[in-house]
Amino acid sequence: MALSGIQIYKLLPQTNCKECGFPTCLAFAMKLAAKQVELASCPYVSEASKAQLAESSAPPIRLVSLKADGREVKAGNEVVLFRHEKTFYNKPGVFVKLADSLSEAELQAALKAVEAFHVNYVGIDLSLDGFAVENVSGDGARFAAAVKTVRAHSKRPLILLAGEAGLAAALPLLAGETPLVGPATDGNWQALAALAKEHKAALLVQGESLDALAELSEKIKGAGLEDLVLQPVAATLAGKLALNTHIRRLALKKNFRPLGFPTLAVAGSAEEAVQAVTKYAGFIILERFAPELAYPLLVLRENIYTDPQKPIQVQPGVYEINNPKPTDPVLVTTNFSITYFSVANEVESSGLPAWLVVVDAEGMSVLTAWAAGKFDAERIAKSFRTFNMADKVSHKRLVLPGHVAVLSGELEAELPDWEIRVGPREAVDLPKFMKQAL
């Protein structure tokens, strides 16, 4: 049974040394009870206490990390079912499947396309996380050759989908890395577990029911392998949803250790990919790479796994759009990413030059920041002085967002040398306003 924070505290050294990153042992104990930290963070806990705390300190869903050349994709350590309950911590890794039956030229072309795929979403660079190489040919040597080609052209973490022969041939090529290998089933788990343990890899465990997955994971853990990823197999979307949800609920609500691992989903369609992101895959393998599928999927993932208490922000400062001259107008907005990019993109696409002053509003949108007292005349004026705007322009014309027209009088008092103009409420109307009113 899980221990309370006070019960855990009694088993800690109670030195308040702060080496765990928390000010007191009690604070650390509370985090430990909430499954938000690892017991290993305490350097002075006794062996006797470790034995008692092992079950309570382990996260309900084990953290599994795939590593390669300094890159890392993590899954697990989640403590809630729904995002509104608490922040999700580890975004599901998205991998692209490559078959070893492809020719060398086809393999290189597929690798080049994925490696080149980078998109910028409200200031965040999005890309895919790695590759899943599948031993379609059944030939261990050909599989190893495909893995070698992938590694020669990419440093991203790998998932190796193969049996004993293929893994035995390929794993020596990945020394120092932590790939995910498998899938392990009732028929091959002993051989695959031995290979995974020898090469320090995580093992994929496949099953068609909760009982099958739980039984197999317990056998593999008994063989000394802890880093497991579950792959529940079902014929329909509804079946996959049910299995993934049950696994998550049993791990979090019942602390059922045999299912306390991240899950993997293979997505052959957009519907399967979206379901995998939302319910509750730790790793996702796309059957094919297509930019029109990858981009919305990565945006969806970013939106779900962004901490709602920490809005996406851009750096406050002065942004020059379309090479403005000292005579061009100055626009003002907040540092909420979506607000910034809405304004910047509209002005940039119009071809009109402007200076855009981005005020630190703690990542809030214009109206939200104004209501919270984070976007007022004093803050705007302070930003203008900090960024030396008076020295950058000769025609001191400031355009205030239309939603906060009420600030114009106060801003005139704060910046008496500036002409304050009230702009439109929506960014889409800025180009027309700039052409007609400025």
C-alpha positions as CSV (number, residue, x, y, z in Angstrom):
1,M,0.0,0.0,0.0
2,A,1.2,3.5,-0.8
3,L,2.6,5.5,2.2
4,S,1.5,9.0,3.1
5,G,3.9,11.9,3.0
6,I,4.2,11.9,6.8
7,Q,4.9,8.1,6.8
8,I,7.6,8.6,4.2
9,Y,9.1,11.5,6.1
10,K,9.6,9.3,9.2
11,L,11.8,7.0,7.1
12,L,14.0,9.8,5.6
13,P,17.2,11.0,7.4
14,Q,15.5,14.4,8.3
15,T,18.6,16.4,7.9
16,N,17.1,19.0,5.6
17,C,20.4,19.0,3.6
18,K,18.6,20.3,0.5
19,E,20.7,18.1,-1.8
20,C,17.5,16.6,-3.2
21,G,16.5,20.0,-4.5
22,F,13.9,20.7,-1.9
23,P,14.2,22.9,1.2
24,T,13.2,20.3,3.7
25,C,12.9,16.5,4.0
26,L,9.2,16.9,4.6
27,A,8.8,18.7,1.3
28,F,10.7,16.0,-0.5
29,A,8.5,13.3,1.3
30,M,5.3,15.0,0.0
31,K,6.6,15.0,-3.5
32,L,7.7,11.4,-3.1
33,A,4.2,10.5,-1.9
34,A,2.7,12.2,-5.0
35,K,5.1,10.1,-7.3
36,Q,6.7,13.3,-8.6
37,V,10.3,12.6,-7.7
38,E,12.5,9.5,-7.4
39,L,13.8,8.2,-4.0
40,A,17.3,8.2,-5.6
41,S,17.3,12.0,-5.3
42,C,18.0,11.6,-1.5
43,P,21.7,10.8,-1.1
44,Y,21.5,9.8,2.6
45,V,18.5,7.5,2.8
46,S,19.4,4.3,4.6
47,E,19.3,0.9,2.9
48,A,16.6,-0.2,5.4
49,S,14.5,2.8,4.5
50,K,15.0,2.2,0.8
51,A,13.6,-1.3,1.1
52,Q,10.5,0.0,2.9
53,L,10.1,2.9,0.5
54,A,10.8,1.1,-2.8
55,E,7.1,0.4,-3.5
56,S,5.8,3.9,-2.5
57,S,8.6,5.9,-4.2
58,A,8.3,4.2,-7.6
59,P,6.2,6.2,-10.0
60,P,2.9,4.5,-11.0
61,I,4.1,4.5,-14.6
62,R,7.7,3.8,-15.0
63,L,9.9,6.3,-16.8
64,V,11.5,4.8,-19.9
65,S,14.0,6.8,-21.9
66,L,15.3,6.0,-25.4
67,K,18.7,7.6,-26.0
68,A,21.1,8.2,-28.9
69,D,23.9,10.6,-29.4
70,G,22.7,13.1,-26.8
71,R,19.1,12.9,-27.9
72,E,16.5,11.5,-25.6
73,V,12.8,10.6,-25.8
74,K,11.1,10.0,-22.5
75,A,7.7,8.3,-21.7
76,G,6.1,7.5,-18.4
77,N,6.1,9.2,-15.0
78,E,2.6,10.5,-15.6
79,V,0.4,10.8,-12.5
80,V,-3.0,11.8,-13.8
81,L,-5.5,10.6,-16.3
82,F,-6.6,14.1,-17.6
83,R,-4.6,17.2,-18.4
84,H,-6.9,19.5,-16.4
85,E,-6.0,17.6,-13.2
86,K,-2.3,18.3,-13.5
87,T,0.3,18.9,-16.2
88,F,1.4,16.0,-18.4
89,Y,5.2,15.7,-18.2
90,N,6.5,13.6,-21.1
91,K,5.3,14.2,-24.6
92,P,4.8,10.9,-26.6
93,G,7.7,10.3,-28.9
94,V,6.7,10.1,-32.6
95,F,8.7,7.7,-34.7
96,V,8.5,6.9,-38.4
97,K,8.6,3.2,-39.5
98,L,11.2,2.1,-42.1
99,A,11.2,-1.4,-43.5
100,D,14.5,-3.2,-44.1
101,S,13.1,-4.4,-47.4
102,L,13.6,-0.9,-48.9
103,S,16.5,-0.5,-51.2
104,E,19.5,1.6,-50.1
105,A,18.3,4.5,-52.2
106,E,14.7,4.3,-51.0
107,L,15.9,4.1,-47.4
108,Q,18.2,7.1,-47.8
109,A,15.4,9.1,-49.4
110,A,13.0,8.3,-46.6
111,L,15.6,9.3,-44.0
112,K,16.3,12.6,-45.8
113,A,12.7,13.5,-45.9
114,V,12.2,13.0,-42.2
115,E,15.5,14.6,-41.2
116,A,14.6,17.7,-43.3
117,F,11.1,18.0,-41.7
118,H,11.1,21.0,-39.3
119,V,8.3,23.4,-38.7
120,N,8.0,26.5,-36.5
121,Y,4.8,26.7,-34.5
122,V,4.4,29.9,-32.5
123,G,8.1,30.1,-31.9
124,I,8.6,26.3,-31.1
125,D,10.6,24.1,-33.5
126,L,8.7,20.9,-34.1
127,S,10.3,17.7,-35.6
128,L,9.9,14.0,-35.4
129,D,11.7,12.1,-32.7
130,G,13.1,9.0,-34.3
131,F,12.8,5.9,-36.5
132,A,11.3,2.4,-36.0
133,V,13.2,0.0,-38.2
134,E,11.3,-3.2,-39.0
135,N,12.7,-6.5,-40.0
136,V,10.2,-7.2,-42.8
137,S,12.8,-9.2,-44.8
138,G,13.3,-11.8,-42.0
139,D,17.0,-11.6,-42.7
140,G,19.2,-10.6,-39.7
141,A,22.1,-9.4,-41.9
142,R,19.8,-7.2,-44.0
143,F,18.2,-5.8,-40.9
144,A,21.6,-4.9,-39.5
145,A,22.5,-3.3,-42.7
146,A,19.3,-1.2,-42.7
147,V,20.0,-0.1,-39.1
148,K,23.6,0.8,-40.0
149,T,22.3,3.0,-42.9
150,V,19.8,4.7,-40.6
151,R,22.4,5.4,-38.0
152,A,24.8,6.8,-40.7
153,H,22.2,9.4,-41.8
154,S,20.4,10.1,-38.5
155,K,21.3,10.4,-34.8
156,R,17.7,10.1,-33.6
157,P,16.7,7.4,-31.1
158,L,15.6,4.1,-32.6
159,I,13.0,1.4,-32.1
160,L,14.0,-2.0,-33.5
161,L,11.1,-4.2,-34.5
162,A,12.6,-7.6,-35.0
163,G,13.0,-11.1,-33.6
164,E,16.0,-12.7,-32.0
165,A,18.1,-13.0,-35.1
166,G,17.6,-9.5,-36.3
167,L,18.2,-8.0,-32.9
168,A,21.3,-10.1,-32.3
169,A,22.8,-8.7,-35.6
170,A,21.7,-5.1,-35.1
171,L,22.1,-4.3,-31.4
172,P,26.0,-4.4,-31.4
173,L,25.8,-1.5,-33.9
174,L,24.2,0.7,-31.2
175,A,26.7,0.5,-28.4
176,G,26.1,3.3,-25.8
177,E,22.6,3.9,-27.0
178,T,19.2,2.9,-25.4
179,P,16.9,1.7,-28.2
180,L,13.5,0.1,-27.7
181,V,13.4,-3.5,-29.1
182,G,10.8,-6.2,-29.6
183,P,8.0,-7.0,-29.6
184,A,8.3,-9.7,-27.0
185,T,5.6,-12.3,-26.9
186,D,4.9,-15.6,-25.0
187,G,7.0,-17.4,-27.6
188,N,10.1,-15.3,-27.6
189,W,10.3,-13.2,-24.5
190,Q,13.2,-15.1,-22.9
191,A,15.5,-14.6,-25.8
192,L,14.5,-11.0,-26.4
193,A,14.7,-10.2,-22.7
194,A,18.3,-11.6,-22.6
195,L,19.3,-9.5,-25.6
196,A,17.7,-6.3,-24.2
197,K,19.4,-6.9,-20.8
198,E,22.8,-7.5,-22.4
199,H,22.6,-4.4,-24.6
200,K,20.9,-2.2,-22.0
201,A,17.8,-1.7,-24.2
202,A,14.2,-1.2,-23.3
203,L,11.9,-4.1,-24.3
204,L,8.5,-3.9,-26.1
205,V,5.9,-6.3,-24.6
206,Q,3.0,-7.2,-26.8
207,G,-0.3,-8.7,-25.8
208,E,-3.9,-8.9,-26.9
209,S,-5.4,-8.5,-23.4
210,L,-4.7,-6.9,-20.0
211,D,-4.1,-10.3,-18.5
212,A,-1.6,-11.3,-21.2
213,L,0.3,-8.1,-20.9
214,A,0.4,-8.2,-17.0
215,E,1.5,-11.9,-17.0
216,L,4.2,-11.3,-19.5
217,S,5.5,-8.1,-17.9
218,E,5.8,-9.9,-14.6
219,K,7.8,-12.8,-16.2
220,I,10.2,-10.3,-17.8
221,K,10.6,-8.3,-14.6
222,G,11.4,-11.6,-12.9
223,A,14.2,-12.1,-15.4
224,G,15.8,-8.8,-14.2
225,L,14.6,-6.3,-16.9
226,E,12.7,-3.3,-15.6
227,D,12.5,-0.9,-18.6
228,L,9.4,-2.2,-20.4
229,V,6.9,-0.6,-22.9
230,L,3.5,-2.2,-23.4
231,Q,1.9,-2.7,-26.8
232,P,-1.8,-3.6,-26.4
233,V,-3.0,-5.2,-29.6
234,A,-6.6,-4.7,-30.8
235,A,-8.4,-4.9,-34.2
236,T,-10.4,-1.7,-33.9
237,L,-9.9,1.9,-32.7
238,A,-12.5,1.3,-30.0
239,G,-10.6,-1.8,-28.8
240,K,-7.3,0.1,-28.7
241,L,-8.9,2.9,-26.8
242,A,-10.4,0.6,-24.2
243,L,-7.1,-1.3,-23.6
244,N,-5.0,1.9,-23.3
245,T,-7.5,3.5,-20.9
246,H,-7.7,0.4,-18.7
247,I,-3.9,0.2,-18.6
248,R,-3.7,3.9,-17.5
249,R,-6.4,3.6,-15.0
250,L,-5.1,0.4,-13.4
251,A,-1.6,1.9,-13.1
252,L,-2.7,5.3,-11.7
253,K,-5.8,4.5,-9.7
254,K,-5.0,0.9,-8.5
255,N,-1.2,1.2,-8.5
256,F,-1.2,-2.1,-10.4
257,R,2.5,-2.6,-11.0
258,P,2.4,-5.2,-13.8
259,L,0.8,-2.6,-16.1
260,G,2.7,0.4,-14.7
261,F,4.6,1.1,-17.9
262,P,4.3,3.4,-20.9
263,T,2.5,2.1,-24.0
264,L,3.3,2.1,-27.7
265,A,0.8,2.6,-30.5
266,V,1.3,1.9,-34.2
267,A,-0.7,4.4,-36.3
268,G,-1.6,3.6,-39.9
269,S,-4.1,6.5,-40.2
270,A,-4.6,10.0,-38.9
271,E,-7.4,8.8,-36.7
272,E,-5.1,6.2,-35.0
273,A,-2.4,8.8,-34.6
274,V,-4.7,11.3,-33.0
275,Q,-6.1,8.7,-30.6
276,A,-2.6,7.6,-29.7
277,V,-1.6,11.2,-28.7
278,T,-4.7,11.8,-26.7
279,K,-5.2,8.3,-25.1
280,Y,-2.4,7.6,-23.8
281,A,0.6,6.4,-25.9
282,G,4.1,7.0,-24.7
283,F,5.6,6.2,-28.1
284,I,3.9,6.4,-31.5
285,I,5.0,4.7,-34.7
286,L,3.7,6.2,-37.9
287,E,3.4,3.6,-40.6
288,R,4.3,6.3,-43.2
289,F,5.7,9.8,-43.2
290,A,3.7,12.6,-44.7
291,P,4.2,16.3,-43.7
292,E,0.4,16.9,-43.8
293,L,0.0,14.2,-41.1
294,A,3.1,15.0,-39.1
295,Y,2.5,18.7,-38.7
296,P,-1.0,18.7,-37.2
297,L,-0.1,15.7,-35.0
298,L,2.9,17.5,-33.6
299,V,0.9,20.7,-33.0
300,L,-1.8,18.6,-31.2
301,R,0.9,17.0,-29.0
302,E,2.3,20.4,-28.2
303,N,-1.0,21.8,-27.2
304,I,-1.9,18.9,-25.0
305,Y,1.5,18.7,-23.3
306,T,2.0,22.5,-22.7
307,D,1.6,23.4,-19.1
308,P,-1.6,25.5,-19.0
309,Q,-0.2,27.5,-16.0
310,K,2.9,28.5,-18.2
311,P,1.6,30.0,-21.4
312,I,3.9,29.7,-24.5
313,Q,5.8,33.0,-24.6
314,V,8.2,34.9,-26.9
315,Q,11.0,37.0,-25.7
316,P,10.0,40.6,-24.9
317,G,11.8,43.1,-27.1
318,V,11.6,45.1,-30.3
319,Y,10.9,43.1,-33.5
320,E,11.6,44.7,-36.9
321,I,9.1,43.7,-39.5
322,N,9.8,44.3,-43.2
323,N,12.9,46.4,-42.5
324,P,11.2,49.5,-40.9
325,K,12.7,53.0,-41.1
326,P,12.7,55.6,-38.4
327,T,9.6,57.1,-39.9
328,D,7.5,53.9,-39.7
329,P,4.9,53.3,-36.9
330,V,5.4,51.4,-33.7
331,L,2.9,48.6,-32.8
332,V,2.5,47.2,-29.3
333,T,1.4,43.8,-28.1
334,T,2.0,41.2,-25.3
335,N,4.5,38.3,-25.3
336,F,1.9,35.6,-25.6
337,S,3.1,33.6,-28.5
338,I,-0.1,33.3,-30.4
339,T,-0.8,37.0,-30.0
340,Y,2.7,37.9,-31.2
341,F,2.6,35.6,-34.2
342,S,-0.9,36.7,-35.1
343,V,0.2,40.3,-35.3
344,A,3.6,39.7,-36.8
345,N,2.3,37.4,-39.5
346,E,-0.4,39.8,-40.6
347,V,1.9,42.7,-40.8
348,E,4.7,40.8,-42.5
349,S,2.4,39.3,-45.1
350,S,1.1,42.8,-46.0
351,G,4.5,44.0,-46.8
352,L,4.1,47.0,-44.6
353,P,7.1,48.0,-42.4
354,A,6.6,48.4,-38.7
355,W,8.3,48.2,-35.3
356,L,6.7,45.7,-33.0
357,V,7.3,46.2,-29.3
358,V,6.5,43.1,-27.3
359,V,5.8,43.8,-23.7
360,D,6.4,41.3,-20.9
361,A,2.9,40.4,-19.8
362,E,3.9,37.0,-18.3
363,G,2.7,35.2,-21.4
364,M,-0.9,36.4,-21.3
365,S,-3.0,37.7,-24.3
366,V,-3.8,41.4,-24.5
367,L,-7.2,41.3,-22.8
368,T,-6.2,38.7,-20.2
369,A,-3.1,40.6,-19.3
370,W,-4.9,43.9,-19.1
371,A,-7.5,42.4,-16.8
372,A,-4.8,40.9,-14.6
373,G,-2.9,44.2,-14.4
374,K,0.0,42.8,-16.4
375,F,-0.5,45.1,-19.5
376,D,-1.0,48.7,-18.5
377,A,0.4,52.1,-19.4
378,E,3.2,51.9,-16.9
379,R,4.5,48.6,-18.2
380,I,4.2,49.7,-21.9
381,A,6.1,52.9,-21.1
382,K,8.7,51.1,-19.2
383,S,9.3,48.8,-22.2
384,F,9.6,51.7,-24.5
385,R,12.3,53.2,-22.3
386,T,14.1,49.9,-21.7
387,F,14.2,49.2,-25.5
388,N,15.2,52.8,-26.3
389,M,12.4,53.2,-28.8
390,A,12.8,57.0,-28.8
391,D,16.2,56.6,-30.4
392,K,15.0,54.2,-33.0
393,V,12.3,56.3,-34.6
394,S,11.9,59.9,-35.6
395,H,8.1,59.9,-36.0
396,K,6.9,58.9,-32.6
397,R,3.6,57.2,-33.4
398,L,2.5,54.3,-31.2
399,V,-0.4,52.0,-32.1
400,L,-2.3,50.5,-29.1
401,P,-4.3,47.3,-29.5
402,G,-8.0,48.2,-29.9
403,H,-9.1,45.9,-27.0
404,V,-7.2,48.2,-24.5
405,A,-8.2,51.6,-26.0
406,V,-9.0,52.6,-22.4
407,L,-5.2,52.8,-21.7
408,S,-4.7,55.6,-24.3
409,G,-5.1,58.5,-21.9
410,E,-2.8,57.0,-19.2
411,L,-0.2,56.1,-21.9
412,E,-0.2,59.7,-23.1
413,A,0.7,60.8,-19.6
414,E,3.4,58.2,-19.4
415,L,4.8,58.9,-22.8
416,P,4.1,62.6,-23.5
417,D,6.3,62.8,-26.5
418,W,4.5,60.1,-28.3
419,E,1.3,60.2,-30.5
420,I,-1.0,57.4,-29.2
421,R,-3.3,55.8,-31.8
422,V,-5.8,53.1,-31.1
423,G,-5.6,50.3,-33.6
424,P,-8.1,47.6,-34.5
425,R,-9.2,44.9,-32.1
426,E,-8.2,42.0,-34.4
427,A,-4.7,41.4,-35.9
428,V,-6.3,40.6,-39.3
429,D,-7.5,44.2,-39.6
430,L,-4.0,45.7,-39.0
431,P,-2.9,46.0,-42.6
432,K,-6.0,47.9,-43.6
433,F,-5.7,50.2,-40.6
434,M,-2.0,50.9,-41.4
435,K,-2.8,51.8,-45.0
436,Q,-5.7,54.0,-44.2
437,A,-4.9,55.6,-40.8
438,L,-1.1,55.8,-40.6
